[in-house]
Amino acid sequence: MHELSVAQNIIEIVTDFAKKNHAKRVMEVVLDIGAVSGVIPDNLEFAWEVSAKNTIAENALIKINYIEAKAVCLDCKKEFNLDDIYSICEYCLSTRYDIIQGKELKVKSIIIE
């Protein structure tokens, strides 16, 4: 489960931010996670709980904004929704496309006390 290493990296980002801002504790962390980022939100939430133990973020609420995946077809130039990275263009059935949304994996905000 690579979500554990992702959670540990997020904890590191969050604790560094909290320390730099002289926080007593981290109250909330909001994440943007794309549908084709390779991260499973439920697994990340579990990994977060394990990784946050005994840190300044231990009881922080984690909120996840799930970002749907979209692509633009390189052949017909139309945008379409991706179910997964193996999708095809729903307009022309091409397999050639650029993913324009849905690969996100970022800390959007941190609320500290």
ZAFISE-518272 format. One record per atom (N, C-alpha, C, CB): residue in one letter; x, y, z. Coordinates in steps of 0.001 Angstrom, whole numbers. Last residue first. Glycine has a CB too. Layout:
BEGIN
<zado:a	c1:X	c2:Y	c3:Z>
...
// end
This chain:
BEGIN
<zado:e	c1:-3763	c2:25700	c3:14863>
<zado:e	c1:-4146	c2:26445	c3:16070>
<zado:e	c1:-2888	c2:26997	c3:16697>
<zado:e	c1:-4928	c2:25545	c3:17087>
<zado:i	c1:-4328	c2:25494	c3:11295>
<zado:i	c1:-3571	c2:25253	c3:12523>
<zado:i	c1:-4140	c2:26083	c3:13660>
<zado:i	c1:-2080	c2:25574	c3:12319>
<zado:i	c1:-5132	c2:23994	c3:8311>
<zado:i	c1:-5635	c2:24886	c3:9361>
<zado:i	c1:-4948	c2:24493	c3:10661>
<zado:i	c1:-7208	c2:24803	c3:9497>
<zado:i	c1:-4103	c2:23926	c3:5058>
<zado:i	c1:-3786	c2:23425	c3:6400>
<zado:i	c1:-4314	c2:24449	c3:7385>
<zado:i	c1:-2232	c2:23180	c3:6595>
<zado:s	c1:-4936	c2:22925	c3:1683>
<zado:s	c1:-4912	c2:23870	c3:2798>
<zado:s	c1:-4623	c2:23137	c3:4111>
<zado:s	c1:-6254	c2:24635	c3:2891>
<zado:k	c1:-4032	c2:21110	c3:-256>
<zado:k	c1:-4700	c2:22345	c3:-663>
<zado:k	c1:-4694	c2:23372	c3:461>
<zado:k	c1:-6136	c2:22056	c3:-1098>
<zado:v	c1:-1565	c2:19075	c3:-1194>
<zado:v	c1:-2132	c2:19656	c3:17>
<zado:v	c1:-2722	c2:20985	c3:-373>
<zado:v	c1:-1064	c2:19812	c3:1155>
<zado:k	c1:-2243	c2:16895	c3:-3987>
<zado:k	c1:-1607	c2:18045	c3:-3337>
<zado:k	c1:-2333	c2:18434	c3:-2054>
<zado:k	c1:-1566	c2:19238	c3:-4290>
<zado:l	c1:-2458	c2:15485	c3:-6747>
<zado:l	c1:-2188	c2:14949	c3:-5417>
<zado:l	c1:-1464	c2:16062	c3:-4683>
<zado:l	c1:-1334	c2:13596	c3:-5459>
<zado:e	c1:-4059	c2:15109	c3:-9904>
<zado:e	c1:-3679	c2:15918	c3:-8743>
<zado:e	c1:-3425	c2:15057	c3:-7504>
<zado:e	c1:-4767	c2:16946	c3:-8444>
<zado:k	c1:-4950	c2:14055	c3:-12179>
<zado:k	c1:-3690	c2:13503	c3:-11685>
<zado:k	c1:-3241	c2:14194	c3:-10387>
<zado:k	c1:-2600	c2:13639	c3:-12756>
<zado:g	c1:-7188	c2:15375	c3:-13079>
<zado:g	c1:-7380	c2:14098	c3:-12414>
<zado:g	c1:-6120	c2:13438	c3:-11921>
<zado:g	c1:-8058	c2:13187	c3:-13314>
<zado:q	c1:-6933	c2:16780	c3:-16315>
<zado:q	c1:-7400	c2:16906	c3:-14930>
<zado:q	c1:-7545	c2:15501	c3:-14361>
<zado:q	c1:-8764	c2:17699	c3:-14844>
<zado:i	c1:-5935	c2:16130	c3:-18730>
<zado:i	c1:-5882	c2:17545	c3:-18359>
<zado:i	c1:-6355	c2:17789	c3:-16926>
<zado:i	c1:-6724	c2:18363	c3:-19321>
<zado:i	c1:-4199	c2:13808	c3:-20542>
<zado:i	c1:-4988	c2:13982	c3:-19316>
<zado:i	c1:-4819	c2:15428	c3:-18865>
<zado:i	c1:-4540	c2:12972	c3:-18183>
<zado:d	c1:-4461	c2:13512	c3:-23981>
<zado:d	c1:-3709	c2:14100	c3:-22875>
<zado:d	c1:-4655	c2:14244	c3:-21694>
<zado:d	c1:-3082	c2:15483	c3:-23272>
<zado:y	c1:-4708	c2:10614	c3:-26124>
<zado:y	c1:-5252	c2:11769	c3:-25420>
<zado:y	c1:-4265	c2:12271	c3:-24374>
<zado:y	c1:-6593	c2:11418	c3:-24762>
<zado:r	c1:-5532	c2:8027	c3:-28118>
<zado:r	c1:-4509	c2:9080	c3:-27991>
<zado:r	c1:-5140	c2:10308	c3:-27341>
<zado:r	c1:-3896	c2:9448	c3:-29389>
<zado:t	c1:-7366	c2:6253	c3:-28773>
<zado:t	c1:-6680	c2:5993	c3:-27500>
<zado:t	c1:-5594	c2:7029	c3:-27247>
<zado:t	c1:-6071	c2:4582	c3:-27493>
<zado:s	c1:-10543	c2:7096	c3:-30200>
<zado:s	c1:-9085	c2:7149	c3:-30184>
<zado:s	c1:-8551	c2:6808	c3:-28798>
<zado:s	c1:-8592	c2:8535	c3:-30618>
<zado:l	c1:-13259	c2:7308	c3:-30508>
<zado:l	c1:-12696	c2:6016	c3:-30081>
<zado:l	c1:-11166	c2:5950	c3:-30140>
<zado:l	c1:-13263	c2:4917	c3:-30937>
<zado:c	c1:-14495	c2:9698	c3:-30837>
<zado:c	c1:-13894	c2:9100	c3:-32037>
<zado:c	c1:-13217	c2:7755	c3:-31768>
<zado:c	c1:-12885	c2:10055	c3:-32629>
<zado:y	c1:-15879	c2:10121	c3:-28351>
<zado:y	c1:-16347	c2:10720	c3:-29604>
<zado:y	c1:-15801	c2:10000	c3:-30842>
<zado:y	c1:-15951	c2:12186	c3:-29651>
<zado:e	c1:-14661	c2:9052	c3:-26184>
<zado:e	c1:-16058	c2:8668	c3:-26414>
<zado:e	c1:-16616	c2:9205	c3:-27730>
<zado:e	c1:-16916	c2:9156	c3:-25270>
<zado:c	c1:-11472	c2:7748	c3:-26244>
<zado:c	c1:-12283	c2:8929	c3:-26532>
<zado:c	c1:-13701	c2:8475	c3:-26871>
<zado:c	c1:-11666	c2:9768	c3:-27703>
<zado:i	c1:-11000	c2:5294	c3:-23655>
<zado:i	c1:-10863	c2:5755	c3:-25033>
<zado:i	c1:-11760	c2:6971	c3:-25222>
<zado:i	c1:-11225	c2:4624	c3:-26051>
<zado:s	c1:-9057	c2:4411	c3:-20711>
<zado:s	c1:-10259	c2:4850	c3:-21418>
<zado:s	c1:-9935	c2:5223	c3:-22854>
<zado:s	c1:-10904	c2:6037	c3:-20700>
<zado:y	c1:-7057	c2:3768	c3:-19018>
<zado:y	c1:-7203	c2:2926	c3:-20206>
<zado:y	c1:-8447	c2:3293	c3:-21014>
<zado:y	c1:-7265	c2:1456	c3:-19803>
<zado:i	c1:-7157	c2:5204	c3:-16727>
<zado:i	c1:-6123	c2:5577	c3:-17708>
<zado:i	c1:-6183	c2:4741	c3:-18985>
<zado:i	c1:-4749	c2:5438	c3:-17083>
<zado:d	c1:-10718	c2:5658	c3:-16291>
<zado:d	c1:-9400	c2:5214	c3:-15840>
<zado:d	c1:-8396	c2:5548	c3:-16940>
<zado:d	c1:-9391	c2:3674	c3:-15506>
<zado:d	c1:-12684	c2:7310	c3:-17173>
<zado:d	c1:-13012	c2:6397	c3:-16080>
<zado:d	c1:-11729	c2:5871	c3:-15445>
<zado:d	c1:-13888	c2:5225	c3:-16587>
<zado:l	c1:-12618	c2:10676	c3:-18124>
<zado:l	c1:-11888	c2:9401	c3:-18082>
<zado:l	c1:-12397	c2:8572	c3:-16918>
<zado:l	c1:-10353	c2:9633	c3:-17957>
<zado:n	c1:-14602	c2:12745	c3:-20195>
<zado:n	c1:-14297	c2:12224	c3:-18866>
<zado:n	c1:-13591	c2:10878	c3:-18987>
<zado:n	c1:-15584	c2:12086	c3:-18021>
<zado:f	c1:-13247	c2:14879	c3:-22802>
<zado:f	c1:-14140	c2:13830	c3:-22313>
<zado:f	c1:-13693	c2:13379	c3:-20931>
<zado:f	c1:-14172	c2:12633	c3:-23289>
<zado:e	c1:-12914	c2:17277	c3:-25398>
<zado:e	c1:-12700	c2:16874	c3:-24020>
<zado:e	c1:-13698	c2:15791	c3:-23652>
<zado:e	c1:-12821	c2:18078	c3:-23065>
<zado:k	c1:-11638	c2:16913	c3:-28753>
<zado:k	c1:-12743	c2:17095	c3:-27811>
<zado:k	c1:-12331	c2:16630	c3:-26421>
<zado:k	c1:-13997	c2:16328	c3:-28283>
<zado:k	c1:-9822	c2:16427	c3:-30815>
<zado:k	c1:-9648	c2:17644	c3:-30003>
<zado:k	c1:-10787	c2:17901	c3:-29014>
<zado:k	c1:-9513	c2:18834	c3:-30910>
<zado:c	c1:-9538	c2:14153	c3:-32283>
<zado:c	c1:-10721	c2:14977	c3:-32573>
<zado:c	c1:-10756	c2:16274	c3:-31769>
<zado:c	c1:-11979	c2:14183	c3:-32295>
<zado:d	c1:-6810	c2:13453	c3:-31409>
<zado:d	c1:-7285	c2:13303	c3:-32784>
<zado:d	c1:-8472	c2:14219	c3:-33087>
<zado:d	c1:-7673	c2:11856	c3:-33043>
<zado:l	c1:-6352	c2:13796	c3:-28766>
<zado:l	c1:-5347	c2:14348	c3:-29673>
<zado:l	c1:-5782	c2:14253	c3:-31138>
<zado:l	c1:-4021	c2:13624	c3:-29480>
<zado:c	c1:-8816	c2:14718	c3:-26444>
<zado:c	c1:-8416	c2:13785	c3:-27501>
<zado:c	c1:-7424	c2:14477	c3:-28441>
<zado:c	c1:-9661	c2:13274	c3:-28294>
<zado:v	c1:-8260	c2:15441	c3:-23143>
<zado:v	c1:-8562	c2:16024	c3:-24445>
<zado:v	c1:-7972	c2:15077	c3:-25495>
<zado:v	c1:-7977	c2:17500	c3:-24584>
<zado:a	c1:-9838	c2:14367	c3:-20080>
<zado:a	c1:-8774	c2:14336	c3:-21086>
<zado:a	c1:-9237	c2:15096	c3:-22316>
<zado:a	c1:-8386	c2:12874	c3:-21456>
<zado:k	c1:-10317	c2:14129	c3:-16540>
<zado:k	c1:-10737	c2:14581	c3:-17868>
<zado:k	c1:-9530	c2:14547	c3:-18792>
<zado:k	c1:-11358	c2:16016	c3:-17813>
<zado:a	c1:-11406	c2:12797	c3:-13453>
<zado:a	c1:-10407	c2:12817	c3:-14523>
<zado:a	c1:-11038	c2:13248	c3:-15844>
<zado:a	c1:-9752	c2:11434	c3:-14675>
<zado:e	c1:-12380	c2:14582	c3:-10492>
<zado:e	c1:-12690	c2:13699	c3:-11620>
<zado:e	c1:-11623	c2:13856	c3:-12706>
<zado:e	c1:-14106	c2:14011	c3:-12193>
<zado:i	c1:-11029	c2:14740	c3:-7379>
<zado:i	c1:-11038	c2:15432	c3:-8663>
<zado:i	c1:-11268	c2:14410	c3:-9788>
<zado:i	c1:-9700	c2:16210	c3:-8882>
<zado:y	c1:-12115	c2:15015	c3:-4154>
<zado:y	c1:-11879	c2:14043	c3:-5223>
<zado:y	c1:-12060	c2:14750	c3:-6557>
<zado:y	c1:-12842	c2:12812	c3:-5102>
<zado:n	c1:-10774	c2:16293	c3:-1396>
<zado:n	c1:-11532	c2:16724	c3:-2576>
<zado:n	c1:-11157	c2:15768	c3:-3696>
<zado:n	c1:-11227	c2:18237	c3:-2968>
<zado:i	c1:-10823	c2:15250	c3:1861>
<zado:i	c1:-10313	c2:14941	c3:529>
<zado:i	c1:-11289	c2:15440	c3:-523>
<zado:i	c1:-10073	c2:13426	c3:369>
<zado:k	c1:-9664	c2:16119	c3:5039>
<zado:k	c1:-10738	c2:16237	c3:4056>
<zado:k	c1:-10129	c2:16018	c3:2679>
<zado:k	c1:-11457	c2:17634	c3:4147>
<zado:i	c1:-8959	c2:15179	c3:8262>
<zado:i	c1:-8472	c2:15154	c3:6889>
<zado:i	c1:-9680	c2:15179	c3:5959>
<zado:i	c1:-7574	c2:13896	c3:6622>
<zado:l	c1:-8407	c2:16692	c3:11346>
<zado:l	c1:-9411	c2:16204	c3:10405>
<zado:l	c1:-8790	c2:16237	c3:9011>
<zado:l	c1:-10731	c2:17065	c3:10467>
<zado:a	c1:-5942	c2:15742	c3:13706>
<zado:a	c1:-6407	c2:16624	c3:12631>
<zado:a	c1:-7444	c2:15922	c3:11765>
<zado:a	c1:-5225	c2:17089	c3:11764>
<zado:n	c1:-4701	c2:14489	c3:15761>
<zado:n	c1:-6168	c2:14515	c3:15753>
<zado:n	c1:-6751	c2:15421	c3:14675>
<zado:n	c1:-6675	c2:14959	c3:17096>
<zado:e	c1:-1894	c2:14715	c3:14978>
<zado:e	c1:-2534	c2:13463	c3:15388>
<zado:e	c1:-4059	c2:13470	c3:15304>
<zado:e	c1:-2134	c2:13144	c3:16783>
<zado:a	c1:-143	c2:16631	c3:14180>
<zado:a	c1:-1343	c2:16453	c3:13353>
<zado:a	c1:-2190	c2:15259	c3:13790>
<zado:a	c1:-946	c2:16283	c3:11899>
<zado:i	c1:2079	c2:16456	c3:15680>
<zado:i	c1:1265	c2:17643	c3:15898>
<zado:i	c1:-62	c2:17565	c3:15121>
<zado:i	c1:2049	c2:18898	c3:15487>
<zado:t	c1:2168	c2:12924	c3:16424>
<zado:t	c1:2646	c2:14122	c3:15738>
<zado:t	c1:1709	c2:15271	c3:16082>
<zado:t	c1:2725	c2:13904	c3:14189>
<zado:n	c1:1175	c2:10500	c3:17330>
<zado:n	c1:2299	c2:11118	c3:18042>
<zado:n	c1:2948	c2:12267	c3:17280>
<zado:n	c1:3338	c2:10079	c3:18339>
<zado:k	c1:-113	c2:9575	c3:14176>
<zado:k	c1:37	c2:9274	c3:15611>
<zado:k	c1:1323	c2:9882	c3:16152>
<zado:k	c1:29	c2:7746	c3:15856>
<zado:a	c1:-136	c2:9863	c3:11450>
<zado:a	c1:-269	c2:11082	c3:12260>
<zado:a	c1:-87	c2:10836	c3:13751>
<zado:a	c1:-1619	c2:11705	c3:12025>
<zado:s	c1:-71	c2:7303	c3:10343>
<zado:s	c1:1102	c2:8177	c3:10217>
<zado:s	c1:1056	c2:9389	c3:11133>
<zado:s	c1:1237	c2:8642	c3:8798>
<zado:v	c1:-2656	c2:6310	c3:10890>
<zado:v	c1:-1472	c2:5609	c3:11382>
<zado:v	c1:-270	c2:6550	c3:11409>
<zado:v	c1:-1169	c2:4377	c3:10506>
<zado:e	c1:-4242	c2:8175	c3:9524>
<zado:e	c1:-4441	c2:7934	c3:10960>
<zado:e	c1:-3214	c2:7274	c3:11580>
<zado:e	c1:-5685	c2:7056	c3:11191>
<zado:w	c1:-3254	c2:7855	c3:6895>
<zado:w	c1:-3123	c2:9136	c3:7594>
<zado:w	c1:-3227	c2:8923	c3:9103>
<zado:w	c1:-4203	c2:10136	c3:7115>
<zado:a	c1:-4121	c2:5329	c3:6204>
<zado:a	c1:-2687	c2:5555	c3:6356>
<zado:a	c1:-2410	c2:6859	c3:7103>
<zado:a	c1:-2005	c2:5578	c3:4984>
<zado:f	c1:-6871	c2:5903	c3:5992>
<zado:f	c1:-6389	c2:4938	c3:6985>
<zado:f	c1:-4899	c2:5166	c3:7267>
<zado:f	c1:-6629	c2:3483	c3:6495>
<zado:e	c1:-6777	c2:7728	c3:3856>
<zado:e	c1:-7343	c2:8127	c3:5154>
<zado:e	c1:-6877	c2:7200	c3:6263>
<zado:e	c1:-8875	c2:8137	c3:5094>
<zado:l	c1:-5723	c2:6103	c3:1847>
<zado:l	c1:-4951	c2:7240	c3:2330>
<zado:l	c1:-5471	c2:7710	c3:3688>
<zado:l	c1:-4998	c2:8389	c3:1314>
<zado:n	c1:-7814	c2:4332	c3:1414>
<zado:n	c1:-6531	c2:3818	c3:1912>
<zado:n	c1:-5674	c2:4941	c3:2484>
<zado:n	c1:-5768	c2:3097	c3:788>
<zado:d	c1:-9699	c2:6132	c3:406>
<zado:d	c1:-9971	c2:5389	c3:1647>
<zado:d	c1:-8694	c2:4831	c3:2259>
<zado:d	c1:-10953	c2:4248	c3:1379>
<zado:p	c1:-8377	c2:7111	c3:-2029>
<zado:p	c1:-8694	c2:7970	c3:-886>
<zado:p	c1:-8956	c2:7221	c3:429>
<zado:p	c1:-9891	c2:8794	c3:-1217>
<zado:i	c1:-5688	c2:5804	c3:-3599>
<zado:i	c1:-7044	c2:5425	c3:-3219>
<zado:i	c1:-7391	c2:6194	c3:-1945>
<zado:i	c1:-7175	c2:3864	c3:-3007>
<zado:v	c1:-3751	c2:7136	c3:-6172>
<zado:v	c1:-3980	c2:7094	c3:-4737>
<zado:v	c1:-5444	c2:6770	c3:-4471>
<zado:v	c1:-3582	c2:8435	c3:-4073>
<zado:g	c1:-3445	c2:7568	c3:-8818>
<zado:g	c1:-2862	c2:6342	c3:-8295>
<zado:g	c1:-3046	c2:6186	c3:-6796>
<zado:g	c1:-1409	c2:6296	c3:-8623>
<zado:s	c1:-4688	c2:9609	c3:-10056>
<zado:s	c1:-3435	c2:9932	c3:-9365>
<zado:s	c1:-2721	c2:8680	c3:-8871>
<zado:s	c1:-3706	c2:10866	c3:-8191>
<zado:v	c1:-7113	c2:9665	c3:-11307>
<zado:v	c1:-6057	c2:8846	c3:-11904>
<zado:v	c1:-4680	c2:9169	c3:-11310>
<zado:v	c1:-6029	c2:9051	c3:-13420>
<zado:a	c1:-8642	c2:11379	c3:-9723>
<zado:a	c1:-9128	c2:10017	c3:-9977>
<zado:a	c1:-8067	c2:9102	c3:-10569>
<zado:a	c1:-10312	c2:10063	c3:-10901>
<zado:g	c1:-6715	c2:13370	c3:-7415>
<zado:g	c1:-7304	c2:13082	c3:-8712>
<zado:g	c1:-7647	c2:11611	c3:-8886>
<zado:g	c1:-6371	c2:13514	c3:-9801>
<zado:i	c1:-7178	c2:15123	c3:-4537>
<zado:i	c1:-6710	c2:13844	c3:-5058>
<zado:i	c1:-7461	c2:13537	c3:-6343>
<zado:i	c1:-6903	c2:12704	c3:-4016>
<zado:d	c1:-6333	c2:17618	c3:-2377>
<zado:d	c1:-6923	c2:17385	c3:-3698>
<zado:d	c1:-6311	c2:16091	c3:-4212>
<zado:d	c1:-6662	c2:18600	c3:-4698>
<zado:l	c1:-6966	c2:17969	c3:1125>
<zado:l	c1:-6173	c2:17434	c3:28>
<zado:l	c1:-6988	c2:17401	c3:-1255>
<zado:l	c1:-5660	c2:16034	c3:367>
<zado:v	c1:-6714	c2:19733	c3:4090>
<zado:v	c1:-7539	c2:19488	c3:2910>
<zado:v	c1:-6619	c2:19088	c3:1764>
<zado:v	c1:-8395	c2:20749	c3:2537>
<zado:v	c1:-6612	c2:19303	c3:7500>
<zado:v	c1:-5808	c2:19263	c3:6280>
<zado:v	c1:-6750	c2:18917	c3:5137>
<zado:v	c1:-4622	c2:18222	c3:6389>
<zado:e	c1:-6936	c2:20806	c3:10703>
<zado:e	c1:-7540	c2:20251	c3:9497>
<zado:e	c1:-6553	c2:20315	c3:8330>
<zado:e	c1:-8840	c2:21005	c3:9145>
<zado:m	c1:-5340	c2:21410	c3:12943>
<zado:m	c1:-6774	c2:21159	c3:13106>
<zado:m	c1:-7363	c2:20408	c3:11905>
<zado:m	c1:-7517	c2:22483	c3:13306>
<zado:v	c1:-2361	c2:20891	c3:14546>
<zado:v	c1:-2990	c2:20972	c3:13232>
<zado:v	c1:-4448	c2:20559	c3:13412>
<zado:v	c1:-2251	c2:20060	c3:12168>
<zado:r	c1:-1193	c2:22911	c3:17290>
<zado:r	c1:-1640	c2:21662	c3:16682>
<zado:r	c1:-2241	c2:21936	c3:15313>
<zado:r	c1:-2662	c2:20948	c3:17587>
<zado:k	c1:255	c2:25163	c3:17702>
<zado:k	c1:109	c2:24236	c3:18821>
<zado:k	c1:-320	c2:22869	c3:18316>
<zado:k	c1:-907	c2:24770	c3:19844>
<zado:a	c1:2619	c2:26626	c3:15435>
<zado:a	c1:1295	c2:26092	c3:15751>
<zado:a	c1:1351	c2:25185	c3:16981>
<zado:a	c1:728	c2:25319	c3:14548>
<zado:h	c1:4621	c2:28196	c3:14193>
<zado:h	c1:4526	c2:28100	c3:15647>
<zado:h	c1:3140	c2:27619	c3:16103>
<zado:h	c1:4839	c2:29456	c3:16277>
<zado:n	c1:5101	c2:27968	c3:11546>
<zado:n	c1:4086	c2:28945	c3:11946>
<zado:n	c1:3764	c2:28867	c3:13431>
<zado:n	c1:2821	c2:28738	c3:11140>
<zado:k	c1:6907	c2:25933	c3:11351>
<zado:k	c1:7304	c2:27252	c3:10846>
<zado:k	c1:6344	c2:28347	c3:11290>
<zado:k	c1:7384	c2:27229	c3:9329>
<zado:k	c1:5265	c2:23836	c3:12311>
<zado:k	c1:6419	c2:24291	c3:13083>
<zado:k	c1:6858	c2:25687	c3:12661>
<zado:k	c1:7577	c2:23314	c3:12927>
<zado:a	c1:3411	c2:23589	c3:10181>
<zado:a	c1:2959	c2:23912	c3:11537>
<zado:a	c1:4105	c2:24456	c3:12388>
<zado:a	c1:2351	c2:22673	c3:12207>
<zado:f	c1:5075	c2:22849	c3:8038>
<zado:f	c1:4280	c2:24079	c3:7974>
<zado:f	c1:3873	c2:24521	c3:9382>
<zado:f	c1:3023	c2:23872	c3:7089>
<zado:d	c1:6015	c2:20393	c3:9041>
<zado:d	c1:6962	c2:21474	c3:8728>
<zado:d	c1:6247	c2:22826	c3:8693>
<zado:d	c1:7663	c2:21207	c3:7374>
<zado:t	c1:3592	c2:18993	c3:9161>
<zado:t	c1:4307	c2:19304	c3:10398>
<zado:t	c1:5357	c2:20394	c3:10185>
<zado:t	c1:4970	c2:18045	c3:10952>
<zado:v	c1:2917	c2:18859	c3:6385>
<zado:v	c1:2024	c2:19507	c3:7355>
<zado:v	c1:2774	c2:19885	c3:8636>
<zado:v	c1:841	c2:18579	c3:7694>
<zado:i	c1:5049	c2:17414	c3:5301>
<zado:i	c1:4707	c2:18747	c3:4790>
<zado:i	c1:3906	c2:19528	c3:5820>
<zado:i	c1:3912	c2:18637	c3:3477>
<zado:e	c1:4802	c2:15038	c3:6827>
<zado:e	c1:6038	c2:15825	c3:6861>
<zado:e	c1:5792	c2:17255	c3:6384>
<zado:e	c1:7120	c2:15159	c3:5996>
<zado:i	c1:2284	c2:14178	c3:6024>
<zado:i	c1:2525	c2:14508	c3:7442>
<zado:i	c1:3770	c2:15368	c3:7566>
<zado:i	c1:2676	c2:13220	c3:8298>
<zado:i	c1:2899	c2:13594	c3:3364>
<zado:i	c1:1954	c2:14676	c3:3678>
<zado:i	c1:2120	c2:15120	c3:5123>
<zado:i	c1:499	c2:14225	c3:3424>
<zado:n	c1:4615	c2:11415	c3:3719>
<zado:n	c1:5108	c2:12637	c3:3069>
<zado:n	c1:4201	c2:13822	c3:3360>
<zado:n	c1:5223	c2:12431	c3:1556>
<zado:q	c1:2827	c2:9621	c3:4878>
<zado:q	c1:4009	c2:10059	c3:5635>
<zado:q	c1:4596	c2:11331	c3:5037>
<zado:q	c1:5076	c2:8948	c3:5663>
<zado:a	c1:1035	c2:9242	c3:2758>
<zado:a	c1:572	c2:9846	c3:4010>
<zado:a	c1:1753	c2:10372	c3:4829>
<zado:a	c1:-234	c2:8820	c3:4837>
<zado:v	c1:2769	c2:7951	c3:960>
<zado:v	c1:2149	c2:9232	c3:596>
<zado:v	c1:1693	c2:9956	c3:1860>
<zado:v	c1:947	c2:9016	c3:-373>
<zado:s	c1:3301	c2:5630	c3:2378>
<zado:s	c1:4410	c2:6559	c3:2122>
<zado:s	c1:3882	c2:7927	c3:1690>
<zado:s	c1:5355	c2:5989	c3:1038>
<zado:l	c1:650	c2:4612	c3:2373>
<zado:l	c1:1358	c2:4860	c3:3629>
<zado:l	c1:2515	c2:5826	c3:3420>
<zado:l	c1:1872	c2:3545	c3:4224>
<zado:e	c1:7	c2:4175	c3:-260>
<zado:e	c1:-639	c2:5302	c3:417>
<zado:e	c1:31	c2:5613	c3:1754>
<zado:e	c1:-2122	c2:5007	c3:636>
<zado:h	c1:1058	c2:1847	c3:-1138>
<zado:h	c1:1926	c2:3013	c3:-1236>
<zado:h	c1:1285	c2:4247	c3:-602>
<zado:h	c1:2265	c2:3293	c3:-2694>
<zado:m	c1:863	c2:-1189	c3:0>
<zado:m	c1:0	c2:0	c3:0>
<zado:m	c1:894	c2:1232	c3:0>
<zado:m	c1:-973	c2:9	c3:1239>
// end
